[in-house]
Amino acid sequence: MFCRKCGSRNDDNAIQCSECGEVLQETSPYQQQPVQDMHNMPDVSSHLVLAILTTIFCCLPFGIVSIVYAAQVGSKKSSGDYQGALDCSKKAATWGWVAFGIGLVMSIIWMAITMLGVFAQQRSMQSF
């Protein structure tokens, strides 16, 4: 790209002329980095299946948090924010596994309480 003011050659991605400082490209405050070629990047998993299953079967609040992060992965990747997509993917997986762990612990507690109730009921029946 050539500068309109001084005519010097600049890099195609340059925002200002290296010689005179003339603005070559206007940048949007919302665009922090150029959109990268998505075909050269490894795939980023959204962990949406994990998020949905843990929401339904394990722990609703943390599962919803996982779904929110999983839903953001695709939009961040398509906008060129690969690091943001990786971050949301990791958070979706983390919250999904937290929801799974809490669901597992709650199931174990429920089973223990149920078994204790059954044993207590059997004892009270034996005393008659």
N, C-alpha and C positions, 0 to 999 in steps of 0.2 A: 504494500500500500504506500502511496506517495502522499506527502504532506501537501495540502492545498496552498499553504502559505509560503514555505521555503522550497518545496519540491524534492526534499530528501526522501530516500527510501526507508521505510519502517516495516517492522514485522506486521503480518496481517492481523494479529490479535492485539496490537498496540493501541492503547487508549490515547496516549499523547505522543507527539513527535519527539524523537530523541534529540533533535537538533534545536528546534525553536520552542518546544513545549506546547504547540498548538493542539487543541483537542481534536482527535481524529475520529473517535467514536463516542457517542453518548451512551452512558450506562444507566440502567434502571437501578434504583435503590433495592429492588426486590431480587435482582439477578446478581448473586454473589460470585458465581463462577460460570464459565461457559458450559453449555450442555455438551457432555462427552458422548462419544460413540458407544451406544449401549451394547453393540454386538461383540465388542472386545472385552466386556466385563463378565466375570463369572456370575452365575445366577444367584440371586438372593432369595432364600426361602422366607415366606411370610408366616409360616407356622399357623395358618388359619384353621386347619383341621384340628390341631391340638387345642387351639383356643376355643373352638366351638364345642368340642367334646368335653373339655374340662368345665366349660360354662354349664352345659346341660347336666353332667353327671357328678361333678365334684364340688365346685365352689363358685356360685354365681357372681359375687362381686369381683373377685380376682380374675375370673374367666372373662368378664366384660372388659376389664382393663387390657387383657391379652388380645381380645378381638379388636379393640381400638388401635393398638399398636400394629397388629397384623394387617389391618385395613390401610394403614399409612405406608406400608412398604412399597406397594405397586405405584402409588402416585409419586413418591419420592424418587423411585428409580426412573420412572418415565420422565420426570422433570430434570434428570441429570444429577440429582443429589445422591450419589452412590453411597457416600459415608453416612448420610442420614437414613438411607434404606437399610444399611447394615445395622445401624444403631436401633432402629425400630424393630428389625428382625430379632436382634438379641433381647430386647425388652419384651417382645411378644413371647419368645420362648421362655424367658425367665418367669414372667407372670403366669404362663400356662403351667409350668412345672410347680410353681408355688400353689396354684389352685389345685393341681393334682395332689400335692403333698398334704394340703389342708383337708381335702376330701378323703384321702386315705386315713389320716389320723382321726377324723371325725367318724368314719366308718368303724374303725377299730374300737373307739370309745363307745359307740352305739352298740356294737356287738358285745362288748364287755358288760355294759349296763344291762343289756337284755339277758345275757347268761346269768348274771348275778340275780336278776329278778326271777328267772326260772328256778334257780337253786333255792332262793328264799321261799318261793311258792311251794316247792317240793318239800322243804323242811316243815313248813306250816301244815301241809297236808299229812305228813308223817306223824305229827304230834297228836292228831285226832285219833 
